[in-house]
Amino acid sequence: MFEGFQPFLGALERAGELRRISHPLSPNLEITELADRCMKMPGGGPALLIERPAGFEIPVAINCFGSEKRMGIALGVGSVQEIADELDKTLHFEIPRGLKNKIAALAKLGRFAKAAPKTVSKAACQAQTVQGTDLDLTKLPVLKCWPMDAGPFITLPMVFTHDPATGKRNVGMYRIQIYDERTTGMHWQMHKSGAEHERLARERRQRIEACIVLGSDPACMFSAVAPLPPGIDEMLFAGYLRKHPVEMVKAKTVNLSVPADAEIVIEGLIDPDEKRIEGPFGDHTGYYSMPEPFPVFHAQCITMRENPVYPATIVGVPPMEDAYIGKAIERIFLPLIRLTLPEIVDINLPVEACFHNMAFVSIKKRFPGHAFKVMNALWGLGQLTFSKFIFVFEHDVNVHDLRDVLFRIGANCDPQRDSLLVRGPVDHLDHAVSQIGFGGKIGFDCTHKLPAEGYPREWPPLIQMDNETKTKIDAIWSQLNL
Ligand SMILES: Cc1cc2nc3c(=O)[nH]c(=O)nc-3n(C[C@H](O)[C@H](O)[C@H](O)COP(=O)(O)O)c2cc1C
């Protein structure tokens, strides 16, 4: 757990994971070029702290989540798999025998109870307040990431809103185009919780109060990206991850609370009936997202720490920093997916295919059509709905090994019999489909087929050596100097 974003940067520096850059690089493309070169290094390259971006007072931190090691540091673990294992145990909680074991088990469950956010009255994020004519978003070192981008975009924000119907909080990471000193875009895509808040607010003829929060304990930032079901509080999840409640403070001008440890908070309003063209923007897909109307955010107050740091990322042709965030989500959410689909052994959303565009899934196959059941379930499960290509394999396939994956696709799949073509919602960013957010998806059953699946012969056995022979060769292997 960190007391904010800057202590996290300190931990990265001590771990040799952060480089300070004193060259006055411009947020206009130059920081992108440097960061992109780092992100393309094997393992993700270093995190960067641009100490004096040209023309700005506030330093820029970028690529802070961009390696397996940094993702672990961010979430306070050696490897994110530790969180997945712990979550798996908690979800499969069985009342143990014996008082001592019962108390130990209760303490474990108590981790959820103790994770609830807490309200504080004083906060570092409100050390400075800027309002009225002084309010100027163009003073923030916001990156223009790519040459054809429509302008500068905040790329690593946490957007806080309340559900107009239930009053429940949502926090999502939605990019923010800076239009001028006080006006921005609000790029919540049609399938995301923010867009649902917009629809509900329109029905009720209400404006939406929103806070754009920059920098906090990295567990909070990660939680804004995590695909939690609507109504599950991201700040509760962050509290679970950091093993301490997130301290929240009331915003100055809107009825929302924000993490007290934040670097910068922009408070403002959205009229659900006001839209403005947003984009183009060089996106996760590796292509530009083309201009489209999105809601407009009117800033009315900025609060800041004494000496804030501006957190940023860039997205583009993979792999990028988001690869490591996405892989952490894949690992941590697998136990939750398994609650609905216990037959799933493992899942790989390949970085190169923009994550949920493609899924390799291994299952413990039990009955005819089992692979199709899994595909249909995934197409209805949270953001996995957006998977355009699902490949389902036998339980023994290593879905992270492309050689194994391609071998089994080639060997086991008859595309005519084993494919399932459907239509439904796809990623809002997908430019390949004819209609934004709606298109085709295909699943391939690469498991061994059963007679009841229209395969009348016996499925041939996979070639494997017997153990006796293996042991014999093992015994002489080192002497052979091969
Ligand atoms: C760097 C980064 C930028 C993102 N930008 C957007 C965005 O502009 N719009 C969007 O809808 N989702 C964006 N996402 C994905 C959402 O943050 C993610 O789907 C999240 O789960 C949405 O939360 P929600 O379900 O509460 O809406 C981005 C993710 C990352 C890692």
The ligand as a Tripos MOL2 file, in Angstrom:
@<TRIPOS>MOLECULE
LIG
   31    33     1     0     0
SMALL
NO_CHARGES

@<TRIPOS>ATOM
      1 C1         -5.0100    3.6740  -20.4840 C.3       1 LIG1
      2 C2         -6.4600    3.3250  -20.6050 C.ar      1 LIG1
      3 C3         -7.3330    4.1900  -21.2490 C.ar      1 LIG1
      4 C4         -8.6790    3.8720  -21.3780 C.ar      1 LIG1
      5 N1         -9.5150    4.7410  -22.0190 N.ar      1 LIG1
      6 C5        -10.8290    4.4730  -22.1020 C.ar      1 LIG1
      7 C6        -11.7080    5.4110  -22.7020 C.ar      1 LIG1
      8 O1        -11.3180    6.4640  -23.1800 O.2       1 LIG1
      9 N2        -13.0300    5.1040  -22.7240 N.ar      1 LIG1
     10 C7        -13.5370    3.9310  -22.1900 C.ar      1 LIG1
     11 O2        -14.7430    3.7320  -22.2030 O.2       1 LIG1
     12 N3        -12.6980    3.0060  -21.6580 N.ar      1 LIG1
     13 C8        -11.3670    3.2680  -21.5790 C.ar      1 LIG1
     14 N4        -10.5290    2.3590  -20.9990 N.ar      1 LIG1
     15 C9        -11.0740    1.0810  -20.4920 C.3       1 LIG1
     16 C10       -11.8680    1.2790  -19.2160 C.3       1 LIG1
     17 O3        -11.1430    1.9960  -18.2700 O.3       1 LIG1
     18 C11       -12.2850   -0.0530  -18.6360 C.3       1 LIG1
     19 O4        -13.0700   -0.7170  -19.5870 O.3       1 LIG1
     20 C12       -13.0290    0.0500  -17.3260 C.3       1 LIG1
     21 O5        -13.3180   -1.2340  -16.8330 O.3       1 LIG1
     22 C13       -14.3080    0.8180  -17.4820 C.3       1 LIG1
     23 O6        -14.9240    0.9500  -16.2430 O.3       1 LIG1
     24 P1        -16.4950    0.9170  -16.0840 P.3       1 LIG1
     25 O7        -16.9250   -0.4970  -16.3320 O.co2     1 LIG1
     26 O8        -16.7060    1.3490  -14.6800 O.co2     1 LIG1
     27 O9        -17.0640    1.8380  -17.0880 O.co2     1 LIG1
     28 C14        -9.1650    2.6570  -20.8640 C.ar      1 LIG1
     29 C15        -8.2880    1.7770  -20.2230 C.ar      1 LIG1
     30 C16        -6.9470    2.0950  -20.0990 C.ar      1 LIG1
     31 C17        -6.0020    1.1400  -19.4260 C.3       1 LIG1
@<TRIPOS>BOND
     1     1     2 1
     2     2     3 ar
     3     2    30 ar
     4     3     4 ar
     5     4     5 ar
     6     4    28 ar
     7     5     6 ar
     8     6     7 ar
     9     6    13 1
    10     7     8 2
    11     7     9 ar
    12     9    10 ar
    13    10    11 2
    14    10    12 ar
    15    12    13 ar
    16    13    14 ar
    17    14    15 1
    18    14    28 ar
    19    15    16 1
    20    16    17 1
    21    16    18 1
    22    18    19 1
    23    18    20 1
    24    20    21 1
    25    20    22 1
    26    22    23 1
    27    23    24 1
    28    24    25 2
    29    24    26 1
    30    24    27 1
    31    28    29 ar
    32    29    30 ar
    33    30    31 1
@<TRIPOS>SUBSTRUCTURE
     1 LIG1         1 GROUP 0 **** ****
